[in-house]
Amino acid sequence: MVADLSRLGPEGTPGEELPINESFPDEQLFAISHQATPWYDDLVNFKVCGMLPLALSYQQRKKFLSDAKYYVWEEPFLYKLYGDEIYRRHLPENEVRGVLHHCHASTYGGHFRPNKMITKVLQAGLYWSILFKDARKFIMNCGRCQRMGIIIKSHEMP
């Protein structure tokens, strides 16, 4: 590869200096999207700083503290210890669709029913609060599954 030196002036500096654009239109400021805080925001703040949310009643504070002992915060993920003694990572809402697609429609997925897909998500060590509802809704919107219909024993090969 040969360098193009034709644009350099006699002293070895660029012959045309570009002016610096110092304008910063307000439209660029408004283009920054605001992401909603996740449902576990108060829990993470408690785990990191030890500060309880201010607007909790006595009963809510008591429940919050009893629930918080099952959660572990490891930057940047939140894990929860479940009854089967397995820590599962809680997903933010923007990652849910990708995980569902991977466990259902990818080559690993196989377009199985909701229970099989939920099992794959749980075996991967992931969880979110409306996992079962999201899995059923994802399969209801899967075009290939809707065209195929339900395969029963009589449709299988002998």
Secondary structure as the mmCIF struct_conf table of DSSP 4:
data_model
#
loop_
_struct_conf.conf_type_id
_struct_conf.id
_struct_conf.beg_label_comp_id
_struct_conf.beg_label_asym_id
_struct_conf.beg_label_seq_id
_struct_conf.end_label_comp_id
_struct_conf.end_label_asym_id
_struct_conf.end_label_seq_id
TURN_TY1_P TURN_TY1_P1 SER A 6 ARG A 7
STRN STRN1 LEU A 8 LEU A 8
TURN_TY1_P TURN_TY1_P2 PRO A 10 GLU A 11
BEND BEND1 GLY A 12 THR A 13
STRN STRN2 PRO A 14 PRO A 14
BEND BEND2 GLY A 15 GLU A 16
HELX_LH_PP_P HELX_LH_PP_P1 GLU A 17 ILE A 20
HELX_RH_AL_P HELX_RH_AL_P1 ASP A 26 PHE A 30
TURN_TY1_P TURN_TY1_P3 ALA A 31 ALA A 31
BEND BEND3 ILE A 32 ILE A 32
HELX_LH_PP_P HELX_LH_PP_P2 SER A 33 PRO A 38
TURN_TY1_P TURN_TY1_P4 TRP A 39 TYR A 40
HELX_RH_AL_P HELX_RH_AL_P2 ASP A 41 CYS A 49
HELX_LH_PP_P HELX_LH_PP_P3 MET A 51 PRO A 53
TURN_TY1_P TURN_TY1_P5 LEU A 54 ALA A 55
HELX_RH_AL_P HELX_RH_AL_P3 TYR A 58 ALA A 68
TURN_TY1_P TURN_TY1_P6 LYS A 69 TYR A 70
STRN STRN3 TYR A 71 GLU A 74
TURN_TY1_P TURN_TY1_P7 GLU A 75 PRO A 76
STRN STRN4 PHE A 77 LEU A 81
TURN_TY1_P TURN_TY1_P8 GLY A 83 ASP A 84
BEND BEND4 GLU A 85 GLU A 85
STRN STRN5 TYR A 87 HIS A 90
HELX_LH_PP_P HELX_LH_PP_P4 LEU A 91 PRO A 92
HELX_RH_AL_P HELX_RH_AL_P4 GLU A 93 HIS A 104
TURN_TY1_P TURN_TY1_P9 ALA A 105 ALA A 105
BEND BEND5 SER A 106 SER A 106
TURN_TY1_P TURN_TY1_P10 THR A 107 GLY A 109
BEND BEND6 HIS A 111 HIS A 111
HELX_RH_AL_P HELX_RH_AL_P5 PRO A 114 GLN A 123
TURN_TY1_P TURN_TY1_P11 ALA A 124 GLY A 125
STRN STRN6 LEU A 126 TYR A 127
TURN_TY1_P TURN_TY1_P12 SER A 129 ILE A 130
HELX_RH_AL_P HELX_RH_AL_P6 LEU A 131 MET A 140
TURN_TY1_P TURN_TY1_P13 ASN A 141 ASN A 141
HELX_RH_AL_P HELX_RH_AL_P7 GLY A 143 MET A 148
HELX_RH_3T_P HELX_RH_3T_P1 LYS A 153 HIS A 155
BEND BEND7 GLU A 156 GLU A 156
#
